[in-house]
């Protein structure tokens, strides 16, 4: 009988301590309009130790048949349709912006038709960037490191970009938009 009573007391103590842990670990929300630079009121910000952490992700967006002439293709302008998903987080210290991180995934197709009809070629990009603000709260003082991973699977290594771009302008990685890959892209897009 006594061991059952001790077991019951131990179980009650364990449950009580779990209830306290749940309340203690809850985040304290912070009004995003009180930060520098301020965020829109619908953003979610909360205290996270000495920081204020804010989710500044955008909803997934889709666009269709946007002209792209960046590649100088011999077959003319390509038209791009894609979906973009972005996740971003900002960190503030003393209510001043000090860091911002973002990840972006783009998946889409290219066509030679302004309506997107006819043959298409798929492409994808996974990019991320980290910004540190050298003067807390001042957007113009950012130092950014950008990671790129752009690919066109049908064209292999001849048409892609993968690497890191540093604040001093240096780039490490592999970028290739060969004439052979451009000609092959035109072949794939031509009916």
C-alpha positions in Angstrom: 0.0 0.0 0.0 2.8 2.4 0.9 4.6 1.8 -2.4 1.5 2.6 -4.3 1.2 5.9 -2.4 4.8 6.8 -3.2 4.3 5.9 -6.8 1.2 8.2 -6.9 3.1 11.0 -5.3 6.0 10.6 -7.8 3.6 10.6 -10.7 1.8 13.7 -9.5 5.1 15.5 -9.0 6.3 14.5 -12.5 3.1 15.8 -14.1 3.2 19.0 -12.2 6.8 19.6 -13.3 5.9 19.0 -16.9 3.1 21.6 -16.7 5.5 24.2 -15.4 8.0 23.4 -18.2 5.3 24.0 -20.8 4.4 27.5 -19.4 8.1 28.4 -18.9 9.1 27.6 -22.5 6.3 29.6 -24.2 7.6 32.5 -26.3 6.9 36.1 -25.4 5.6 37.9 -28.5 7.1 41.2 -29.5 5.3 43.9 -31.5 7.1 43.9 -34.9 6.4 47.7 -35.4 8.6 48.5 -32.4 11.7 47.1 -34.1 14.3 49.0 -36.2 13.7 48.9 -39.1 10.0 48.1 -38.2 8.2 45.2 -39.7 4.6 45.1 -40.8 2.2 44.4 -38.0 1.3 40.9 -39.3 4.8 39.5 -38.9 5.4 37.1 -36.0 8.2 38.1 -33.6 9.1 36.8 -30.2 11.9 36.9 -27.6 14.5 34.2 -28.0 17.1 34.7 -25.3 18.9 38.0 -25.9 17.4 38.2 -29.4 14.1 39.0 -30.9 13.5 36.5 -33.7 11.0 37.3 -36.6 9.6 35.1 -39.3 9.6 37.2 -42.5 8.8 34.5 -44.9 6.7 35.3 -47.9 3.8 33.2 -49.2 4.6 30.9 -52.2 4.2 32.8 -55.4 3.7 31.7 -59.0 4.3 33.6 -62.2 3.8 32.7 -65.9 5.4 33.6 -69.2 7.9 36.3 -68.1 10.4 37.2 -70.8 14.0 36.3 -70.0 16.7 37.4 -72.4 19.7 37.1 -69.9 21.3 34.2 -71.7 21.6 35.6 -75.2 20.2 32.5 -76.9 20.5 32.2 -80.6 16.8 31.2 -80.8 15.6 34.4 -79.1 13.8 35.3 -75.9 12.7 32.5 -73.6 9.5 32.8 -71.4 9.7 31.6 -67.9 7.0 30.2 -65.6 7.8 29.3 -62.0 6.9 28.8 -58.4 9.0 30.5 -55.7 9.0 29.4 -52.0 10.9 31.6 -49.6 11.6 31.3 -45.9 13.3 34.2 -44.1 14.2 35.0 -40.5 15.4 38.2 -38.9 17.3 38.6 -35.6 17.2 41.8 -33.6 19.3 42.7 -30.6 18.2 45.7 -28.5 15.3 46.0 -31.0 17.9 46.7 -33.8 18.3 44.4 -36.8 21.6 42.5 -36.7 21.1 39.5 -39.0 18.8 38.2 -41.7 18.8 34.7 -43.3 16.7 33.5 -46.2 16.3 30.3 -48.3 14.6 30.3 -51.7 13.5 27.4 -53.9 12.4 28.1 -57.5 11.1 25.4 -59.8 9.9 26.2 -63.3 9.9 25.8 -67.0 11.1 27.8 -70.1 9.4 28.0 -73.4 9.9 30.0 -76.6 6.2 30.9 -76.6 4.9 34.0 -74.9 1.9 31.9 -73.9 4.0 29.0 -72.6 2.7 26.6 -75.2 5.0 24.2 -77.1 8.0 22.4 -75.8 9.3 23.3 -72.4 12.5 22.7 -70.4 12.6 22.5 -66.6 14.9 24.4 -64.4 15.4 24.8 -60.6 17.3 26.9 -58.2 18.0 26.7 -54.5 19.5 29.9 -53.2 20.3 31.1 -49.7 21.8 34.3 -48.2 23.0 35.5 -44.9 23.2 39.2 -44.1 25.0 40.7 -41.2 24.3 44.4 -40.5 27.5 46.2 -39.6 25.5 49.1 -38.1 22.6 47.5 -36.2 19.3 48.6 -37.5 20.7 50.1 -40.8 19.7 48.2 -43.9 22.3 49.9 -46.0 25.1 48.5 -43.8 24.6 44.9 -44.8 27.3 42.4 -45.6 25.9 39.5 -47.6 27.0 36.0 -48.4 25.0 34.4 -51.2 24.9 30.7 -52.1 23.5 29.7 -55.5 22.5 26.3 -56.9 20.9 26.8 -60.3 20.4 23.9 -62.7 18.8 22.8 -65.9 18.7 19.0 -65.7 18.3 18.4 -69.4 21.5 20.3 -70.1 23.8 18.8 -67.4 27.0 20.7 -66.4 26.9 22.9 -69.5 24.2 25.2 -68.1 24.3 25.7 -64.3 25.6 27.9 -61.5 26.7 26.6 -58.1 28.8 28.4 -55.6 29.2 31.1 -53.0 29.3 34.9 -53.6 31.2 36.8 -50.9 30.7 40.4 -49.7 34.1 41.4 -51.3 32.8 40.4 -54.7 34.7 37.1 -54.8 32.9 34.0 -56.2 33.9 30.4 -55.5 32.2 27.6 -57.4 31.2 26.7 -60.9 29.3 28.8 -63.4 28.8 27.5 -66.9 26.5 28.7 -69.8 28.4 27.2 -72.7 27.5 27.9 -76.3 26.9 24.2 -76.8 24.4 24.1 -73.9 22.7 27.2 -75.3 22.4 25.5 -78.7 21.0 22.4 -77.1 18.5 24.4 -75.1 17.3 26.0 -78.4 16.9 22.5 -79.9 14.9 21.3 -77.0 12.6 24.4 -77.1 12.1 24.4 -80.9 9.0 22.4 -82.0 
